């Protein structure tokens, strides 16, 4: 049993070295064919008893058990089947399977189990087991047949095991790559969202600080020089902070894959008419702005949120209901600003939220408001938002 194990280990090492060579099958077929011919000639010269073959036929049979190995890389199933058929004929029919033929058989089965059909590899082992169990009582031949069956099964098992491990490693690597890609995508989206919100809200307020400091310095008569200097310092500090923050936001946007944007003041409710004019020109459909209630100044963050919601709703209407008319209604209440955007399109199913609707929800949630979207009664699509306002705070 130990001799068989040592032989199996040595043959497996030899098989692995040959397998990594680009021309391994051809080289192996030629080398093993020569060894099979030499082995047959040595047996004939030694006058081995009970050999039912002439020397030319023995050499031919030895070549048939080895030379098909050359096709192993391009046609593994054909090569393995041909080697197995010739080897079984030599073993069971003529009792003359050479050692070189056995090595060729093990190489073919190992390669088939590793890179070809695993089912066929297992099936090709079965005849060896059958021969070992049904052959007449010939002790020497029975040992050889049992050894061949055990080594063939070991070769197939090793090939299948290596293939399974390689597939598991590749699958794990793919899953890790997908997970890393998803995490990176989420991180990029989060950085883009942070950059957008910072620029939309914080940059505006820093700009206001700078302008108010400069205005106070220029419009306050008789201001002491020390006070004017402090206001200049406040304005300079605010402008420096704004420049640094915009540089940082630019890095975040570029890192998130967002295209560079042109810096300009943040829009508000006074730009809604321009937005509707643009929608009419691009979409070729009607777009109305309806305002009710006492109009009053609002916090810049609320105005920016309202503008972005209207902008996204108009974009969605052009995309999902081209040519549909859109009504944008603003109702000023004492504590809220109610926004209602409705198109008269076919009302497509937008129940699955896209990035635009998610962006709306994020903006409304950021200012503590409420958002409802869905099919409008009577057809079309409806976007409704209720945003809390504090007019006293906005007037300061």
C-alpha positions as CSV (number, residue, x, y, z in Angstrom):
1,X,0.0,0.0,0.0
2,X,2.9,2.4,0.8
3,X,4.5,1.6,-2.6
4,X,1.3,2.5,-4.4
5,X,1.0,5.7,-2.4
6,X,4.6,6.7,-3.3
7,X,4.1,5.9,-6.9
8,X,0.9,7.9,-7.0
9,X,2.6,10.9,-5.4
10,X,5.5,10.8,-7.8
11,X,3.2,10.5,-10.8
12,X,1.1,13.4,-9.6
13,X,4.1,15.6,-9.2
14,X,5.2,14.7,-12.7
15,X,1.8,15.4,-14.1
16,X,1.6,18.8,-12.5
17,X,5.0,19.8,-13.9
18,X,4.0,18.7,-17.4
19,X,0.6,20.4,-17.1
20,X,2.1,23.9,-16.7
21,X,4.1,23.7,-19.9
22,X,2.4,25.2,-23.0
23,X,3.5,22.2,-25.2
24,X,3.2,19.8,-22.4
25,X,0.7,17.4,-24.0
26,X,2.7,17.0,-27.2
27,X,6.0,16.6,-25.4
28,X,4.4,14.1,-23.0
29,X,2.8,12.1,-25.9
30,X,6.1,11.9,-27.8
31,X,8.2,11.0,-24.7
32,X,5.7,8.5,-23.4
33,X,5.4,6.9,-26.8
34,X,9.1,6.4,-27.1
35,X,9.2,4.9,-23.6
36,X,6.3,2.6,-24.4
37,X,8.1,1.4,-27.5
38,X,11.4,0.9,-25.6
39,X,9.5,-0.9,-22.8
40,X,7.8,-3.3,-25.3
41,X,11.2,-4.0,-26.9
42,X,12.8,-4.7,-23.6
43,X,10.0,-7.1,-22.6
44,X,10.3,-8.9,-25.9
45,X,14.1,-9.1,-25.6
46,X,13.8,-10.5,-22.1
47,X,11.6,-13.2,-23.4
48,X,8.7,-12.4,-21.0
49,X,6.3,-15.4,-20.9
50,X,2.6,-15.3,-21.7
51,X,2.9,-12.3,-24.1
52,X,0.3,-12.9,-26.8
53,X,1.7,-10.0,-28.9
54,X,4.4,-9.8,-31.5
55,X,6.9,-7.0,-31.1
56,X,5.4,-4.8,-33.8
57,X,1.9,-5.2,-32.5
58,X,3.1,-4.5,-28.9
59,X,4.8,-1.3,-30.0
60,X,1.8,-0.2,-32.0
61,X,-0.5,-0.8,-29.0
62,X,2.0,1.1,-26.8
63,X,1.8,4.1,-29.2
64,X,-2.0,3.9,-29.2
65,X,-2.0,4.3,-25.4
66,X,0.3,7.3,-25.4
67,X,0.2,9.4,-28.6
68,X,-3.5,10.5,-28.3
69,X,-2.3,12.5,-25.3
70,X,-1.1,15.2,-27.8
71,X,-4.7,16.2,-28.3
72,X,-5.3,16.7,-24.6
73,X,-5.3,20.5,-24.6
74,X,-7.5,21.1,-27.6
75,X,-9.8,18.0,-27.4
76,X,-9.5,16.6,-23.8
77,X,-12.6,14.4,-24.0
78,X,-11.4,12.7,-27.3
79,X,-7.8,12.3,-26.1
80,X,-8.9,10.8,-22.7
81,X,-11.4,8.5,-24.3
82,X,-8.9,7.2,-26.9
83,X,-6.2,6.7,-24.3
84,X,-8.6,4.8,-22.0
85,X,-9.9,2.6,-24.8
86,X,-6.4,1.6,-25.9
87,X,-5.2,1.1,-22.3
88,X,-8.2,-1.1,-21.5
89,X,-7.6,-3.1,-24.6
90,X,-3.9,-3.6,-23.7
91,X,-4.7,-4.4,-20.1
92,X,-7.8,-6.7,-20.4
93,X,-7.3,-8.0,-23.9
94,X,-3.5,-8.5,-24.2
95,X,-2.4,-8.1,-20.6
96,X,0.3,-5.7,-21.8
97,X,-0.3,-2.2,-20.6
98,X,3.1,-0.5,-20.3
99,X,4.1,1.8,-17.5
100,X,4.3,4.6,-20.0
101,X,0.7,3.9,-21.1
102,X,-0.4,4.0,-17.5
103,X,1.2,7.4,-17.0
104,X,-0.5,8.7,-20.1
105,X,-3.8,7.4,-18.8
106,X,-3.3,9.2,-15.4
107,X,-2.4,12.4,-17.2
108,X,-5.5,12.3,-19.4
109,X,-7.8,11.6,-16.5
110,X,-6.2,14.3,-14.3
111,X,-6.5,16.9,-17.0
112,X,-10.1,15.9,-17.9
113,X,-11.1,16.1,-14.2
114,X,-9.5,19.5,-13.9
115,X,-10.4,21.2,-17.1
116,X,-12.9,19.0,-19.0
117,X,-16.0,17.0,-18.2
118,X,-15.9,15.7,-14.7
119,X,-18.7,13.2,-15.4
120,X,-16.7,11.7,-18.3
121,X,-13.6,11.5,-16.1
122,X,-15.5,9.5,-13.5
123,X,-17.0,7.2,-16.1
124,X,-13.6,6.4,-17.6
125,X,-12.4,5.1,-14.2
126,X,-15.3,2.6,-13.9
127,X,-13.9,0.1,-16.5
128,X,-10.6,-0.1,-14.6
129,X,-12.5,-1.1,-11.4
130,X,-14.6,-3.6,-13.4
131,X,-11.4,-5.2,-14.9
132,X,-9.8,-5.4,-11.5
133,X,-12.8,-7.1,-10.0
134,X,-13.6,-9.6,-12.8
135,X,-10.2,-10.7,-14.1
136,X,-9.1,-14.3,-13.5
137,X,-6.9,-15.2,-10.6
138,X,-3.5,-14.0,-11.8
139,X,-1.9,-12.5,-8.7
140,X,0.7,-10.3,-10.6
141,X,-1.8,-9.0,-13.1
142,X,-4.5,-8.5,-10.5
143,X,-2.1,-6.3,-8.4
144,X,-1.3,-4.3,-11.6
145,X,-5.0,-3.9,-12.4
146,X,-5.9,-2.8,-8.9
147,X,-3.0,-0.4,-8.8
148,X,-4.1,1.1,-12.2
149,X,-7.7,1.5,-10.9
150,X,-6.6,3.1,-7.7
151,X,-4.2,5.5,-9.4
152,X,-6.9,6.4,-12.1
153,X,-9.4,7.2,-9.3
154,X,-6.8,9.3,-7.5
155,X,-5.9,11.2,-10.7
156,X,-9.5,12.1,-11.3
157,X,-10.1,13.0,-7.7
158,X,-7.1,15.3,-7.6
159,X,-8.1,17.0,-10.9
160,X,-11.6,17.6,-9.7
161,X,-10.4,18.8,-6.3
162,X,-8.1,21.3,-7.9
163,X,-10.8,22.5,-10.2
164,X,-13.3,22.9,-7.4
165,X,-10.8,24.9,-5.3
166,X,-9.9,27.1,-8.3
167,X,-13.5,27.8,-9.0
168,X,-14.1,28.6,-5.3
169,X,-11.2,31.0,-5.3
170,X,-12.4,32.7,-8.5
171,X,-15.9,33.0,-7.1
172,X,-14.7,34.5,-3.9
173,X,-12.6,37.0,-5.8
174,X,-15.5,37.9,-8.0
175,X,-17.8,38.4,-4.9
176,X,-15.2,40.5,-3.2
177,X,-14.7,42.6,-6.3
178,X,-18.5,43.2,-6.6
179,X,-18.8,44.0,-3.0
180,X,-15.9,46.5,-3.2
181,X,-17.4,48.1,-6.3
182,X,-20.8,48.5,-4.6
183,X,-19.1,50.0,-1.5
184,X,-17.1,52.4,-3.7
185,X,-20.3,53.3,-5.6
186,X,-22.1,54.0,-2.4
187,X,-19.2,56.0,-1.0
188,X,-19.0,58.1,-4.2
189,X,-22.7,58.7,-4.1
190,X,-22.5,59.8,-0.5
191,X,-19.5,62.1,-1.2
192,X,-21.4,63.6,-4.1
193,X,-24.5,64.2,-2.0
194,X,-22.4,65.8,0.8
195,X,-20.7,68.0,-1.7
196,X,-24.0,69.0,-3.2
197,X,-25.6,69.8,0.1
198,X,-22.6,71.7,1.4
199,X,-22.4,73.8,-1.7
200,X,-26.1,74.5,-1.9
201,X,-26.5,75.6,1.8
202,X,-23.3,76.4,3.5
203,X,-21.7,78.2,0.6
204,X,-24.7,80.4,0.3
205,X,-24.6,81.4,4.0
206,X,-20.8,82.1,3.9
207,X,-21.4,84.3,0.9
208,X,-24.1,86.2,2.8
209,X,-21.7,86.7,5.7
210,X,-19.1,88.2,3.4
211,X,-21.5,90.5,1.7
212,X,-23.1,91.7,5.0
213,X,-19.7,92.5,6.5
214,X,-18.7,94.5,3.5
215,X,-22.1,96.3,3.4
216,X,-21.9,97.1,7.1
217,X,-18.4,98.6,6.7
218,X,-19.4,100.8,3.7
219,X,-22.8,101.9,4.9
220,X,-22.1,102.8,8.6
221,X,-21.1,106.4,8.8
222,X,-18.4,107.5,11.3
223,X,-17.3,103.9,12.0
224,X,-14.0,103.8,13.9
225,X,-11.0,102.5,11.9
226,X,-10.7,99.5,14.3
227,X,-14.3,98.5,13.6
228,X,-13.9,98.9,9.9
229,X,-10.8,96.8,10.0
230,X,-12.6,94.0,11.9
231,X,-15.4,94.0,9.3
232,X,-12.8,93.8,6.5
233,X,-11.2,90.9,8.3
234,X,-14.6,89.2,8.6
235,X,-15.2,89.6,4.9
236,X,-11.7,88.4,4.0
237,X,-12.0,85.4,6.3
238,X,-15.4,84.5,4.9
239,X,-14.1,84.8,1.3
240,X,-11.1,82.7,2.2
241,X,-13.3,80.1,3.8
242,X,-15.6,80.1,0.8
243,X,-12.6,79.6,-1.6
244,X,-11.2,76.7,0.5
245,X,-14.6,75.1,0.8
246,X,-15.3,75.3,-2.9
247,X,-11.9,73.8,-3.6
248,X,-12.6,70.9,-1.2
249,X,-16.1,70.5,-2.8
250,X,-14.5,70.4,-6.2
251,X,-12.2,67.6,-5.1
252,X,-15.2,65.7,-3.6
253,X,-17.2,66.1,-6.8
254,X,-14.3,65.0,-9.0
255,X,-13.6,62.0,-6.7
256,X,-17.3,61.1,-6.9
257,X,-17.2,61.1,-10.7
258,X,-19.3,64.3,-11.0
259,X,-18.6,66.6,-13.9
260,X,-17.1,70.0,-13.1
261,X,-19.7,72.7,-12.6
262,X,-19.7,76.4,-13.2
263,X,-19.8,78.4,-10.0
264,X,-22.8,80.7,-9.7
265,X,-25.2,82.0,-7.1
266,X,-27.7,79.4,-5.8
267,X,-31.2,79.8,-7.4
268,X,-34.3,80.6,-5.5
269,X,-38.0,81.3,-6.1
270,X,-37.3,84.3,-8.2
271,X,-35.8,82.1,-10.8
272,X,-38.9,79.8,-11.1
273,X,-40.2,81.8,-14.1
274,X,-36.9,81.3,-16.0
275,X,-37.1,77.6,-15.2
276,X,-40.6,77.4,-16.6
277,X,-39.7,79.4,-19.7
278,X,-36.8,76.9,-20.3
279,X,-39.2,74.0,-19.8
280,X,-41.6,75.4,-22.4
281,X,-38.9,76.0,-24.9
282,X,-37.3,72.5,-24.5
283,X,-40.5,70.5,-24.1
284,X,-42.8,72.4,-26.4
285,X,-45.7,72.1,-23.9
286,X,-47.4,74.5,-21.5
287,X,-46.1,75.2,-18.0
288,X,-47.8,77.5,-15.6
289,X,-46.8,79.0,-12.3
290,X,-49.7,79.6,-9.8
291,X,-49.0,81.5,-6.6
292,X,-51.5,82.0,-3.8
293,X,-51.2,83.5,-0.3
294,X,-49.2,86.4,1.0
295,X,-45.8,86.3,-0.6
296,X,-43.0,86.7,2.0
297,X,-39.2,86.3,2.1
298,X,-38.1,82.7,2.9
299,X,-35.0,81.1,4.2
300,X,-32.5,80.6,1.3
301,X,-32.4,76.9,2.1
302,X,-36.2,76.6,1.7
303,X,-36.1,78.5,-1.6
304,X,-33.3,76.4,-2.9
305,X,-35.1,73.2,-1.9
306,X,-38.3,74.4,-3.7
307,X,-36.4,75.3,-6.8
308,X,-34.6,71.9,-7.0
309,X,-37.9,70.0,-6.5
310,X,-39.6,72.0,-9.3
311,X,-36.5,71.5,-11.5
312,X,-36.5,67.7,-11.0
313,X,-40.3,67.5,-11.4
314,X,-40.1,69.3,-14.8
315,X,-37.3,67.0,-15.9
316,X,-39.3,63.9,-15.0
317,X,-42.3,65.3,-16.8
318,X,-40.3,65.8,-20.0
319,X,-38.8,62.3,-19.7
320,X,-41.9,60.3,-18.7
321,X,-44.7,62.4,-20.2
322,X,-43.2,64.4,-23.2
323,X,-45.6,67.1,-24.4
324,X,-47.7,67.1,-21.3
325,X,-48.6,70.4,-19.7
326,X,-47.4,71.1,-16.2
327,X,-48.8,73.2,-13.4
328,X,-46.6,74.5,-10.6
329,X,-48.5,75.8,-7.6
330,X,-47.0,77.7,-4.7
331,X,-49.2,78.4,-1.7
332,X,-47.8,80.6,1.1
333,X,-49.2,79.8,4.5
334,X,-48.2,81.2,7.9
335,X,-46.0,78.3,8.9
336,X,-45.5,76.3,5.6
337,X,-44.9,76.6,2.0
338,X,-47.1,74.2,0.0
339,X,-45.7,73.1,-3.3
340,X,-47.8,71.2,-5.9
341,X,-46.6,70.1,-9.3
342,X,-48.9,68.2,-11.6
343,X,-48.6,67.1,-15.3
344,X,-51.5,65.9,-17.5
345,X,-49.6,63.0,-19.0
346,X,-50.6,59.3,-19.0
347,X,-49.4,58.9,-15.5
348,X,-46.7,56.2,-16.0
349,X,-45.8,53.9,-13.2
350,X,-43.0,55.7,-11.2
351,X,-43.5,53.7,-8.1
352,X,-39.9,52.6,-8.1
353,X,-38.0,55.7,-7.0
354,X,-35.2,56.8,-9.2
355,X,-32.3,59.1,-8.3
356,X,-34.4,62.2,-8.9
357,X,-37.2,61.2,-6.5
358,X,-34.7,60.1,-3.9
359,X,-32.9,63.4,-4.2
360,X,-36.3,65.2,-3.7
361,X,-36.9,63.2,-0.5
362,X,-33.4,63.9,0.8
363,X,-33.8,67.6,0.3
364,X,-37.3,67.8,1.8
365,X,-36.1,65.7,4.8
366,X,-33.1,68.0,5.3
367,X,-35.4,71.0,5.9
368,X,-37.9,69.0,8.0
369,X,-40.6,68.9,5.4
370,X,-43.0,66.2,3.9
371,X,-43.1,64.9,0.3
372,X,-45.7,62.8,-1.5
373,X,-45.4,61.6,-5.1
374,X,-47.7,59.4,-7.1
375,X,-50.4,59.2,-9.8
376,X,-52.7,62.3,-9.8
377,X,-56.5,61.9,-9.5
378,X,-57.9,61.9,-13.0
379,X,-54.6,61.1,-14.6
380,X,-51.1,62.5,-14.7
381,X,-48.4,62.5,-12.1
382,X,-48.4,64.6,-8.9
383,X,-45.6,65.9,-6.6
384,X,-46.6,67.5,-3.4
385,X,-44.3,69.0,-0.8
386,X,-45.0,70.8,2.5
387,X,-42.0,72.8,3.7
388,X,-41.8,74.5,7.1
389,X,-40.9,78.2,7.0
390,X,-40.0,80.9,9.5
391,X,-40.5,84.3,7.9
392,X,-39.2,86.1,10.9
393,X,-35.9,84.3,10.7
394,X,-35.7,84.9,7.0
395,X,-36.1,88.7,7.5
396,X,-33.2,89.0,9.9
